[in-house]
Every structure is written in structure tokens, then in C-alpha cells.
Amino acid sequence: MPQHAPAPRVCPDCDGFATAIITTGTHHQDGSRTTTPVTCPTCKGTGTTTPAALTSSTTGSGGWSV
């Protein structure tokens, strides 16, 4: 049977739209608008996140400190 990879989780902050182009309100000499790309700080522009269980930092001793 084929094994399917699980679907990646969509970033809750940007809903998968990781990069947006914002117009600054000014124009270039040729009349085109000046734009600035902005990426989502949570997913860093990927549009997906990893489950919290996979991103927890443990010390190698199962997370327990002595």
C-alpha cells in the first residue's frame, strides 16, 4: 500500500499566505507603485508550521532536569 505524507499544517497567523506585497503610497518615476514585500514572522515565509511536539527543546534526558 502506498504511504502518504501527512499534510503540512497551515500557519495560524497568515493562513498560508506567508508573503504579502504592500504598496507604500509613493510612485516611481515611470508611474508604477512602490511596493514592499513582507513575510510572516511566525512561519518565516513558508506558510506552514510544525507541530509543537516536534519543536520542543529537550536536553536529551527526556526533558527532565536533575
N, CA, C and O atoms as a GROMACS GRO file, in nm:
protein
  264
    1MET      N    1   0.084  -0.118   0.000
    1MET     CA    2   0.000   0.000   0.000
    1MET      C    3   0.089   0.124   0.000
    1MET      O    4   0.193   0.126   0.066
    2PRO      N    5   0.049   0.226  -0.073
    2PRO     CA    6   0.129   0.348  -0.073
    2PRO      C    7   0.114   0.423   0.059
    2PRO      O    8   0.006   0.427   0.119
    3GLN      N    9   0.223   0.482   0.102
    3GLN     CA   10   0.218   0.563   0.222
    3GLN      C   11   0.216   0.710   0.181
    3GLN      O   12   0.295   0.754   0.098
    4HIS      N   13   0.125   0.782   0.240
    4HIS     CA   14   0.111   0.922   0.207
    4HIS      C   15   0.170   1.008   0.318
    4HIS      O   16   0.155   0.977   0.436
    5ALA      N   17   0.236   1.114   0.279
    5ALA     CA   18   0.290   1.207   0.378
    5ALA      C   19   0.176   1.289   0.436
    5ALA      O   20   0.083   1.326   0.364
    6PRO      N   21   0.180   1.317   0.564
    6PRO     CA   22   0.075   1.399   0.624
    6PRO      C   23   0.079   1.541   0.567
    6PRO      O   24   0.185   1.593   0.535
    7ALA      N   25  -0.037   1.600   0.555
    7ALA     CA   26  -0.046   1.736   0.502
    7ALA      C   27   0.020   1.833   0.600
    7ALA      O   28   0.001   1.821   0.722
    8PRO      N   29   0.098   1.927   0.550
    8PRO     CA   30   0.162   2.023   0.641
    8PRO      C   31   0.057   2.114   0.705
    8PRO      O   32  -0.047   2.143   0.646
    9ARG      N   33   0.086   2.156   0.827
    9ARG     CA   34  -0.006   2.243   0.899
    9ARG      C   35   0.006   2.385   0.846
    9ARG      O   36   0.116   2.436   0.826
   10VAL      N   37  -0.107   2.448   0.823
   10VAL     CA   38  -0.110   2.585   0.775
   10VAL      C   39  -0.082   2.678   0.892
   10VAL      O   40  -0.134   2.658   1.002
   11CYS      N   41  -0.003   2.778   0.869
   11CYS     CA   42   0.033   2.874   0.973
   11CYS      C   43  -0.094   2.945   1.023
   11CYS      O   44  -0.171   2.996   0.942
   12PRO      N   45  -0.117   2.948   1.154
   12PRO     CA   46  -0.238   3.011   1.207
   12PRO      C   47  -0.236   3.163   1.197
   12PRO      O   48  -0.342   3.226   1.203
   13ASP      N   49  -0.118   3.222   1.183
   13ASP     CA   50  -0.111   3.368   1.178
   13ASP      C   51  -0.137   3.424   1.038
   13ASP      O   52  -0.202   3.528   1.024
   14CYS      N   53  -0.088   3.356   0.936
   14CYS     CA   54  -0.105   3.409   0.800
   14CYS      C   55  -0.200   3.326   0.714
   14CYS      O   56  -0.226   3.362   0.599
   15ASP      N   57  -0.252   3.215   0.768
   15ASP     CA   58  -0.343   3.126   0.695
   15ASP      C   59  -0.283   3.075   0.564
   15ASP      O   60  -0.356   3.051   0.468
   16GLY      N   61  -0.152   3.058   0.561
   16GLY     CA   62  -0.087   3.004   0.442
   16GLY      C   63  -0.042   3.108   0.343
   16GLY      O   64   0.030   3.076   0.248
   17PHE      N   65  -0.083   3.233   0.361
   17PHE     CA   66  -0.038   3.342   0.274
   17PHE      C   67   0.083   3.407   0.340
   17PHE      O   68   0.071   3.511   0.404
   18ALA      N   69   0.198   3.345   0.325
   18ALA     CA   70   0.317   3.381   0.402
   18ALA      C   71   0.382   3.512   0.360
   18ALA      O   72   0.446   3.577   0.443
   19THR      N   73   0.368   3.552   0.236
   19THR     CA   74   0.429   3.675   0.188
   19THR      C   75   0.322   3.763   0.126
   19THR      O   76   0.239   3.718   0.048
   20ALA      N   77   0.327   3.890   0.162
   20ALA     CA   78   0.232   3.988   0.107
   20ALA      C   79   0.313   4.105   0.050
   20ALA      O   80   0.422   4.136   0.098
   21ILE      N   81   0.258   4.168  -0.050
   21ILE     CA   82   0.319   4.287  -0.108
   21ILE      C   83   0.234   4.406  -0.068
   21ILE      O   84   0.114   4.411  -0.094
   22ILE      N   85   0.297   4.502  -0.004
   22ILE     CA   86   0.225   4.620   0.046
   22ILE      C   87   0.271   4.741  -0.034
   22ILE      O   88   0.390   4.764  -0.053
   23THR      N   89   0.173   4.820  -0.081
   23THR     CA   90   0.209   4.943  -0.150
   23THR      C   91   0.238   5.051  -0.047
   23THR      O   92   0.168   5.062   0.054
   24THR      N   93   0.340   5.130  -0.073
   24THR     CA   94   0.382   5.232   0.023
   24THR      C   95   0.309   5.365   0.002
   24THR      O   96   0.316   5.453   0.087
   25GLY      N   97   0.240   5.380  -0.109
   25GLY     CA   98   0.170   5.504  -0.138
   25GLY      C   99   0.248   5.599  -0.227
   25GLY      O  100   0.195   5.699  -0.274
   26THR      N  101   0.374   5.568  -0.251
   26THR     CA  102   0.454   5.652  -0.340
   26THR      C  103   0.466   5.585  -0.476
   26THR      O  104   0.430   5.469  -0.493
   27HIS      N  105   0.515   5.660  -0.573
   27HIS     CA  106   0.528   5.611  -0.710
   27HIS      C  107   0.672   5.628  -0.758
   27HIS      O  108   0.744   5.717  -0.714
   28HIS      N  109   0.711   5.540  -0.851
   28HIS     CA  110   0.840   5.552  -0.918
   28HIS      C  111   0.828   5.659  -1.026
   28HIS      O  112   0.720   5.711  -1.052
   29GLN      N  113   0.942   5.692  -1.089
   29GLN     CA  114   0.943   5.792  -1.196
   29GLN      C  115   0.853   5.752  -1.313
   29GLN      O  116   0.793   5.838  -1.378
   30ASP      N  117   0.842   5.620  -1.338
   30ASP     CA  118   0.761   5.574  -1.451
   30ASP      C  119   0.612   5.564  -1.416
   30ASP      O  120   0.531   5.528  -1.502
   31GLY      N  121   0.576   5.596  -1.293
   31GLY     CA  122   0.435   5.594  -1.253
   31GLY      C  123   0.392   5.467  -1.183
   31GLY      O  124   0.281   5.460  -1.131
   32SER      N  125   0.478   5.365  -1.180
   32SER     CA  126   0.442   5.241  -1.110
   32SER      C  127   0.451   5.263  -0.960
   32SER      O  128   0.524   5.351  -0.913
   33ARG      N  129   0.379   5.182  -0.885
   33ARG     CA  130   0.375   5.198  -0.740
   33ARG      C  131   0.498   5.137  -0.674
   33ARG      O  132   0.554   5.038  -0.722
   34THR      N  133   0.539   5.197  -0.564
   34THR     CA  134   0.648   5.144  -0.483
   34THR      C  135   0.589   5.040  -0.388
   34THR      O  136   0.492   5.069  -0.318
   35THR      N  137   0.646   4.920  -0.386
   35THR     CA  138   0.593   4.812  -0.303
   35THR      C  139   0.702   4.758  -0.212
   35THR      O  140   0.821   4.772  -0.238
   36THR      N  141   0.658   4.695  -0.104
   36THR     CA  142   0.749   4.633  -0.008
   36THR      C  143   0.698   4.492   0.024
   36THR      O  144   0.583   4.478   0.065
   37PRO      N  145   0.780   4.388   0.005
   37PRO     CA  146   0.736   4.254   0.043
   37PRO      C  147   0.750   4.234   0.195
   37PRO      O  148   0.848   4.276   0.255
   38VAL      N  149   0.651   4.170   0.255
   38VAL     CA  150   0.651   4.144   0.398
   38VAL      C  151   0.622   3.996   0.418
   38VAL      O  152   0.527   3.942   0.360
   39THR      N  153   0.704   3.929   0.500
   39THR     CA  154   0.684   3.787   0.527
   39THR      C  155   0.630   3.768   0.669
   39THR      O  156   0.653   3.851   0.757
   40CYS      N  157   0.561   3.660   0.689
   40CYS     CA  158   0.504   3.627   0.819
   40CYS      C  159   0.617   3.594   0.916
   40CYS      O  160   0.701   3.510   0.885
   41PRO      N  161   0.622   3.659   1.033
   41PRO     CA  162   0.730   3.630   1.128
   41PRO      C  163   0.716   3.494   1.197
   41PRO      O  164   0.815   3.439   1.244
   42THR      N  165   0.595   3.440   1.202
   42THR     CA  166   0.575   3.312   1.269
   42THR      C  167   0.633   3.196   1.188
   42THR      O  168   0.708   3.114   1.240
   43CYS      N  169   0.596   3.190   1.061
   43CYS     CA  170   0.640   3.078   0.977
   43CYS      C  171   0.762   3.114   0.892
   43CYS      O  172   0.814   3.029   0.819
   44LYS      N  173   0.807   3.238   0.901
   44LYS     CA  174   0.924   3.287   0.827
   44LYS      C  175   0.908   3.272   0.676
   44LYS      O  176   1.004   3.244   0.605
   45GLY      N  177   0.786   3.293   0.629
   45GLY     CA  178   0.761   3.293   0.487
   45GLY      C  179   0.732   3.159   0.424
   45GLY      O  180   0.724   3.150   0.302
   46THR      N  181   0.716   3.053   0.503
   46THR     CA  182   0.689   2.922   0.445
   46THR      C  183   0.540   2.894   0.432
   46THR      O  184   0.500   2.818   0.344
   47GLY      N  185   0.458   2.953   0.518
   47GLY     CA  186   0.313   2.929   0.514
   47GLY      C  187   0.270   2.808   0.593
   47GLY      O  188   0.150   2.781   0.604
   48THR      N  189   0.366   2.733   0.648
   48THR     CA  190   0.333   2.614   0.726
   48THR      C  191   0.405   2.620   0.861
   48THR      O  192   0.502   2.694   0.878
   49THR      N  193   0.356   2.542   0.955
   49THR     CA  194   0.421   2.530   1.084
   49THR      C  195   0.437   2.384   1.118
   49THR      O  196   0.371   2.298   1.060
   50THR      N  197   0.524   2.355   1.212
   50THR     CA  198   0.541   2.218   1.259
   50THR      C  199   0.466   2.202   1.390
   50THR      O  200   0.450   2.298   1.464
   51PRO      N  201   0.420   2.082   1.420
   51PRO     CA  202   0.351   2.061   1.546
   51PRO      C  203   0.440   2.095   1.665
   51PRO      O  204   0.562   2.077   1.658
   52ALA      N  205   0.381   2.142   1.773
   52ALA     CA  206   0.457   2.183   1.890
   52ALA      C  207   0.537   2.068   1.949
   52ALA      O  208   0.645   2.090   2.005
   53ALA      N  209   0.487   1.945   1.938
   53ALA     CA  210   0.557   1.830   1.993
   53ALA      C  211   0.691   1.808   1.923
   53ALA      O  212   0.784   1.754   1.983
   54LEU      N  213   0.701   1.848   1.798
   54LEU     CA  214   0.825   1.828   1.723
   54LEU      C  215   0.924   1.941   1.744
   54LEU      O  216   1.041   1.926   1.710
   55THR      N  217   0.881   2.054   1.798
   55THR     CA  218   0.971   2.167   1.813
   55THR      C  219   1.014   2.191   1.956
   55THR      O  220   1.088   2.286   1.983
   56SER      N  221   0.970   2.106   2.051
   56SER     CA  222   1.010   2.129   2.190
   56SER      C  223   1.158   2.097   2.206
   56SER      O  224   1.209   2.001   2.147
   57SER      N  225   1.224   2.176   2.284
   57SER     CA  226   1.367   2.154   2.305
   57SER      C  227   1.386   2.075   2.433
   57SER      O  228   1.345   2.117   2.542
   58THR      N  229   1.448   1.961   2.418
   58THR     CA  230   1.477   1.877   2.536
   58THR      C  231   1.628   1.865   2.550
   58THR      O  232   1.703   1.889   2.455
   59THR      N  233   1.670   1.828   2.667
   59THR     CA  234   1.813   1.820   2.696
   59THR      C  235   1.873   1.684   2.665
   59THR      O  236   1.992   1.662   2.688
   60GLY      N  237   1.794   1.593   2.614
   60GLY     CA  238   1.845   1.459   2.586
   60GLY      C  239   1.815   1.362   2.696
   60GLY      O  240   1.828   1.241   2.677
   61SER      N  241   1.775   1.410   2.812
   61SER     CA  242   1.741   1.322   2.923
   61SER      C  243   1.590   1.310   2.938
   61SER      O  244   1.538   1.287   3.047
   62GLY      N  245   1.521   1.326   2.826
   62GLY     CA  246   1.375   1.316   2.830
   62GLY      C  247   1.310   1.444   2.878
   62GLY      O  248   1.191   1.445   2.908
   63GLY      N  249   1.386   1.552   2.886
   63GLY     CA  250   1.331   1.678   2.932
   63GLY      C  251   1.334   1.697   3.081
   63GLY      O  252   1.299   1.804   3.131
   64TRP      N  253   1.376   1.596   3.153
   64TRP     CA  254   1.381   1.606   3.298
   64TRP      C  255   1.515   1.662   3.341
   64TRP      O  256   1.619   1.625   3.286
   65SER      N  257   1.513   1.752   3.437
   65SER     CA  258   1.639   1.804   3.490
   65SER      C  259   1.662   1.748   3.629
   65SER      O  260   1.567   1.726   3.704
   66VAL      N  261   1.786   1.724   3.662
   66VAL     CA  262   1.819   1.662   3.790
   66VAL      C  263   1.876   1.766   3.883
   66VAL      O  264   1.911   1.735   3.997
   0.00000   0.00000   0.00000
